[in-house]
Amino acid sequence: MLAGMCRNIRVLYNFQPPTTETEIRAAALQYVRKVSGLNAPSAADQEAFDRAVAEVAASTERLLGVLKARAPVRTREGEQAKGRARWAARKLRQV
């Protein structure tokens, strides 16, 4: 059973300004690193690793392009503030 999403993988949907190709590729790279267990693949695995990142990025772009938002648009600043609040709450629980 999965406990929850990795905290390093960010929400990319429903942002103003819209999510960039760079952000999508960074998320795809993070995902492939996570599932492969490799931060940097060997030369023998580099082609497969790069292809996986490209495929995940392309799938993510297609998904983001067809979703229909019902929630208010997110801003990066608002998401950062929420993250800081979650971090502060975790720190308080540790005390």
N, C-alpha and C positions, 0 to 999 in steps of 0.2 A: 504494500500500500504506500502511495506517495504522501509524504507529509505536507508538501507545498512546493511552490515554485522557487527555484534558486533565486536568492535576492539579487544576484548580479544580472539577471536577465530582466530588461526593462520593458514596460508596456510601450508599444509603438503606435497604437491605434488612437484616432480621434484627437489629434493634436493640432494646435494652431500656433505657429505656422506648421504645415504638414511635415510629417516625418521625411527625412532626406534619405537618399540612396546610401550615403555614408553611414547613417545610423542603422539602416537595415542590414548593411554588410557587417557592421560591428556586432550586431545581435546574432547574425548567422554564424560569424566566427566564434563568438562566445558559446553558442549552442553546440557547434561541432567540436570545439575543445572539450566541453563538458561531457558529451556522450562518448567521445573517443578516448578521453583520459589523457590526451596529448596536448601540451601547450604549443609545442613546435614539433611537427612530424619529421621523421627521418627523410632523407633524400628519396628512399624507395617508396615512401608513403605520400610524398608531397603532392603528386598529381591527383591522387584519390581525395586527399584532404581538401585541396583547392576546388575540385569539382563538387564536393559535398557542400562547401561554403557557398558556391555559386548557385547550386540547386536550392538550398535552404533560403537564400536571399531572394531568388526568383519566386519561390512559393510564397514567401512572406509578402512580397510586393503584390502578387495576385490576390492574396487574401485581403490585404489592407485595401485594395482597390474595389472590392465587392461588398465589404461589410457596410451595413446601414446603421449609423449611430442613433441611439435613442437618448443617450446621456449627454450632459453638457460637454462642450469641447474642453479638452485639457490644455494647460499651458505648462511649459517646462519649469517655469518658476513655481507654479502651484504644486507640481509633483515633487520638486526639490524641497519645498516647505513641508509637505506631508512626510517625506523621507526623514527630514530632520526631526520632526515630531515623533515618528516611530522610533528613531534612534534614542531620543531623549527618554521615551517611555521605557525602552529596554534597559537603559542605564539605571533608571530609578528602580526597576524590579531587581536589579543585581545588587543593589545596596542593602 
